[in-house]
Amino acid sequence: MSDTDMTVTVDDGTPLAGTLTLPAGPGPHPAVLLLHGSGPLDREGNTRKIRMNLGRPLAAALAAEGIATLRYDRRGVGATPGAWRAAGFTDNYKDAAVALRALAAHPAVRSDAVGVIGHSEGALHAMTLAARHEVRAAVLLAGYARLGEDALRWQASSIAQDMPAPVRLLRRPLGALGNRALARIKKTRTDVTRIAGIPLNARWMRENLVHDTRDDLVAIHAPVLAVTGDKDVQVDPADLVEIDRLVPGKTEIHRVPDLTHVLRRDPAHHTLRSYRRLLRDPVDPDLLTLVTSWLARQLDATPGQMPTEGRTTSF
């Protein structure tokens, strides 16, 4: 495979700096756009404190299947200028839409065989892209099927259950504080606000809270692969059933035993505090095989024809 720099200039003139990974051999190739989770993430899915290291191994696995990959640095991260706390949830989607169009227009890419992979927040944008654009296939890693505020409340409850006993005793007053913080965020009109002295991307939060992924899921007619780990403490794995119910086209869902939100398996008791230990290991190789082999089947379909409808469930 080969990596080349690719810059996508979005609607306000911001250049998103990225990497286009091409398979060996002559093109044009099928291709996918990779979208990462929330926060100041670079093209590999990394922040300073949390290093997912998802981009390169996934691009390498896809290249081995003959599929190209585009991934890019978020606004204000890596080689992309800007301020990430000033970018809203909708801005992130709009950037992804421009990147998708640029990928499809690249001379090394088959415009009729372009898909999207999203993890966490990226999965939400992948749903919208698949609902509104010409996408041949969509992979949703740890995506939910509900209102954003409901997803946030489920996450807070899930995380609180595994807090130390003294913290659990304070669950009710802490919940009240959280409700007051949410109410305050909803009333803001600025890009950034401070909660308990910590700067917060208020516009991103306001937009995410009212975003209902179910509106997009019912409009997707491309094949969908949805995968959530059985030990995901940030996204309810039960939402896979709702994704399967809502998407009208071909859908395949997998609730993977021991898989966590950071796409590593944890056979032990899993909490947020496990992330640092898990991230020393690579992305789960079985997950990479599942995603790449599924995409190879979808993107190698005859141009202009969708694969036949059907559903596959793995729990």
C-alpha positions in Angstrom: 0.0 0.0 0.0 1.0 3.6 -0.3 0.2 6.7 1.8 -0.2 10.1 0.2 -1.1 13.5 1.7 -4.6 14.7 0.8 -6.1 18.0 1.8 -9.8 18.7 1.7 -10.8 22.3 1.7 -14.2 22.6 3.4 -16.9 25.3 2.9 -15.4 28.0 5.2 -11.9 27.5 3.6 -10.4 25.4 6.3 -8.0 22.8 4.9 -8.5 19.4 6.5 -5.1 17.7 6.4 -5.4 14.0 5.8 -3.9 10.8 4.5 -5.2 8.8 1.5 -4.0 5.2 1.7 -4.1 3.3 -1.6 -3.8 -0.4 -2.2 -1.1 -1.9 -4.3 -1.9 -2.3 -8.0 -3.5 -0.1 -10.6 -6.7 1.9 -9.7 -9.2 3.2 -9.5 -10.0 1.5 -6.2 -13.1 1.2 -4.0 -12.6 3.5 -1.1 -13.9 4.4 2.4 -14.0 7.5 4.5 -12.9 6.9 8.1 -14.6 9.1 10.8 -13.4 9.0 14.4 -15.1 9.7 17.8 -15.5 12.9 19.8 -13.0 15.5 20.8 -9.7 16.8 19.4 -8.8 13.7 17.4 -6.2 13.4 14.7 -6.4 11.2 11.6 -5.4 8.1 13.6 -8.1 8.6 16.2 -5.7 9.9 18.8 -5.8 12.6 21.4 -2.9 13.5 23.7 -4.3 11.4 26.5 -6.2 8.6 24.6 -4.5 6.9 21.7 -7.0 4.8 19.8 -4.5 4.1 17.0 -7.4 3.0 14.8 -6.6 4.8 11.5 -3.4 3.1 10.3 -4.2 -0.5 11.1 -7.7 -0.2 9.7 -6.3 1.4 6.5 -3.6 -1.3 6.2 -6.2 -4.1 6.6 -8.5 -2.4 4.0 -5.6 -1.9 1.6 -4.9 -5.7 1.8 -8.5 -6.1 0.5 -8.0 -3.7 -2.3 -9.8 -0.8 -0.6 -8.5 2.8 -0.3 -9.0 4.9 2.9 -9.1 8.6 3.6 -8.7 9.8 7.2 -8.1 13.4 8.3 -7.2 15.6 11.3 -10.1 17.4 12.9 -10.2 21.2 13.0 -7.5 22.5 15.4 -5.7 19.1 15.6 -2.5 17.9 14.0 -1.9 19.6 10.7 -5.4 21.1 10.4 -5.8 24.7 11.5 -8.6 26.0 13.6 -10.0 25.6 17.1 -11.7 22.3 17.9 -13.8 23.6 20.7 -15.4 26.1 18.3 -16.5 23.3 15.9 -20.1 22.2 16.4 -21.5 18.7 15.9 -23.1 19.9 12.7 -19.7 21.3 11.6 -18.1 17.9 12.0 -20.8 16.4 9.8 -20.4 19.1 7.1 -16.7 18.5 7.1 -17.3 14.8 6.6 -19.7 15.4 3.8 -17.1 17.5 1.9 -14.4 14.9 2.5 -16.7 12.2 1.2 -17.3 14.1 -2.0 -13.6 14.8 -2.4 -12.8 11.1 -1.9 -15.3 10.1 -4.5 -13.9 12.6 -7.0 -10.3 11.5 -6.6 -8.9 9.9 -9.8 -7.5 6.9 -7.9 -11.0 6.1 -6.5 -14.1 4.4 -8.0 -16.8 6.9 -7.5 -19.4 4.2 -7.7 -17.8 2.2 -4.8 -17.3 4.6 -1.9 -18.3 3.7 1.7 -18.0 5.2 5.1 -16.7 3.8 8.5 -17.6 5.7 11.7 -16.6 5.0 15.3 -18.6 6.5 18.2 -19.4 10.1 17.1 -18.1 9.2 13.7 -20.8 6.4 13.5 -23.5 9.1 13.9 -22.1 11.1 11.0 -21.7 7.9 9.0 -25.5 7.4 9.5 -26.3 10.9 8.2 -23.9 10.5 5.2 -25.5 7.2 4.3 -29.0 8.7 4.6 -28.2 11.9 2.5 -25.4 11.0 0.1 -24.4 8.3 -2.5 -22.8 5.9 -0.1 -22.3 2.2 -1.2 -21.9 0.8 2.3 -21.8 2.1 5.9 -20.0 0.6 8.9 -21.2 1.8 12.3 -18.8 1.0 15.2 -20.4 1.8 18.6 -23.2 3.9 17.2 -26.5 4.4 19.0 -30.2 4.6 17.9 -31.8 7.2 20.0 -31.8 10.9 20.9 -28.4 12.3 21.8 -29.5 13.4 25.2 -30.9 9.9 26.0 -27.6 8.4 24.8 -25.7 10.8 27.1 -27.9 9.9 30.1 -27.5 6.2 29.4 -23.7 6.6 29.3 -23.6 8.6 32.6 -25.7 5.9 34.3 -23.6 3.1 32.9 -20.3 4.7 34.0 -21.7 5.5 37.5 -22.5 1.9 38.2 -18.8 1.0 38.2 -17.6 3.9 40.2 -16.1 3.3 43.7 -18.6 2.8 46.5 -18.1 6.3 48.0 -18.9 7.9 44.6 -21.9 5.7 44.1 -23.3 6.9 47.4 -23.2 10.4 45.9 -25.0 9.3 42.7 -28.2 11.2 43.4 -26.6 14.6 44.2 -24.1 14.2 41.4 -27.1 13.4 39.1 -28.7 16.6 40.2 -25.5 18.5 39.4 -25.4 16.9 36.0 -29.0 17.9 35.3 -28.3 21.5 36.2 -25.2 21.5 34.0 -27.2 20.2 31.1 -29.9 22.8 31.6 -27.2 25.5 31.7 -25.6 24.2 28.5 -28.9 24.2 26.7 -29.4 27.9 27.5 -25.9 28.9 26.1 -25.5 30.6 22.8 -21.7 30.7 22.6 -19.4 28.1 21.1 -17.5 27.6 24.4 -18.7 27.8 28.0 -17.2 26.7 31.4 -18.7 24.1 33.6 -16.9 23.8 37.0 -14.1 25.9 35.5 -13.6 23.5 32.6 -13.9 24.8 29.1 -16.6 22.9 27.2 -17.6 22.9 23.5 -21.1 24.1 24.2 -22.3 24.4 20.6 -21.2 20.8 19.9 -23.1 19.7 23.1 -26.3 21.6 22.2 -26.4 20.2 18.7 -25.6 16.6 19.8 -28.2 16.6 22.6 -31.0 17.2 20.1 -29.7 15.0 17.3 -31.8 11.9 16.9 -30.0 9.2 14.9 -33.3 7.3 14.2 -34.2 10.0 11.7 -31.2 9.0 9.6 -31.4 5.3 10.1 -34.8 5.0 8.5 -33.5 6.8 5.4 -30.5 4.5 4.8 -30.8 2.2 1.8 -27.1 1.2 1.5 -26.0 -2.0 3.2 -25.1 -1.4 6.9 -22.7 -3.3 9.2 -23.3 -2.3 12.9 -20.9 -3.5 15.5 -21.0 -2.8 19.3 -19.1 -4.5 22.0 -20.9 -6.4 24.7 -18.8 -4.5 27.3 -19.3 -1.0 25.8 -19.9 1.3 28.7 -20.5 4.4 26.6 -23.0 3.1 24.1 -25.9 0.7 24.8 -25.2 -2.5 22.8 -28.9 -3.2 22.9 -29.3 -0.3 20.3 -28.1 -2.8 17.7 -31.6 -4.3 17.7 -33.1 -0.9 17.0 -30.6 -0.2 14.2 -31.5 -3.5 12.6 -35.2 -2.7 12.9 -35.0 0.8 11.5 -32.6 0.5 8.6 -34.8 -0.5 5.6 -31.9 -2.0 3.5 -29.5 -4.8 4.0 -28.3 -4.9 7.7 -25.8 -7.0 9.6 -25.4 -6.5 13.3 -22.8 -8.0 15.7 -22.8 -7.7 19.5 -19.2 -8.8 20.1 -18.4 -10.6 23.4 -15.9 -8.7 25.6 -15.4 -6.0 23.0 -15.2 -2.5 24.6 -15.8 1.0 23.3 -12.1 1.4 22.5 -12.4 -1.6 20.2 -10.2 -3.9 22.3 -11.5 -7.0 24.2 -11.5 -7.1 27.9 -12.3 -10.5 29.5 -12.0 -8.9 33.0 -14.4 -6.7 34.8 -14.5 -3.6 32.6 -14.8 0.1 33.5 -13.5 3.4 32.1 -10.4 2.9 34.2 -9.6 -0.1 32.0 -8.9 2.1 28.9 -5.3 2.9 29.7 -4.5 -0.8 30.0 -6.4 -1.9 27.0 -5.0 0.8 24.7 -1.5 -0.7 25.1 -2.8 -3.4 22.8 -3.7 -3.1 19.1 -7.3 -2.9 17.8 -9.0 -6.3 18.0 -7.8 -8.2 15.0 -11.1 -10.1 14.6 -13.0 -6.8 14.4 -10.6 -5.7 11.6 -11.3 -8.9 9.7 -15.0 -8.6 10.1 -15.1 -5.0 8.9 -12.7 -5.4 6.0 -14.1 -8.6 4.7 -17.7 -7.2 4.8 -16.6 -4.0 3.0 -14.8 -6.0 0.4 -18.0 -7.9 -0.4 -20.1 -4.7 -0.6 -17.7 -2.5 -2.6 -16.8 -5.2 -5.1 -20.5 -5.5 -6.2 -21.3 -4.8 -9.8 -21.2 -1.0 -10.4 -24.7 0.5 -10.3 -26.2 -2.5 -8.5 -26.8 -2.9 -4.7 -26.3 -6.3 -3.1 -29.5 -8.2 -2.5 -31.4 -7.3 0.7 -31.1 -9.4 3.8 -30.3 -9.4 7.4 -27.6 -11.1 9.6 -27.6 -11.0 13.3 -24.7 -12.1 15.6 -25.1 -11.9 19.3 
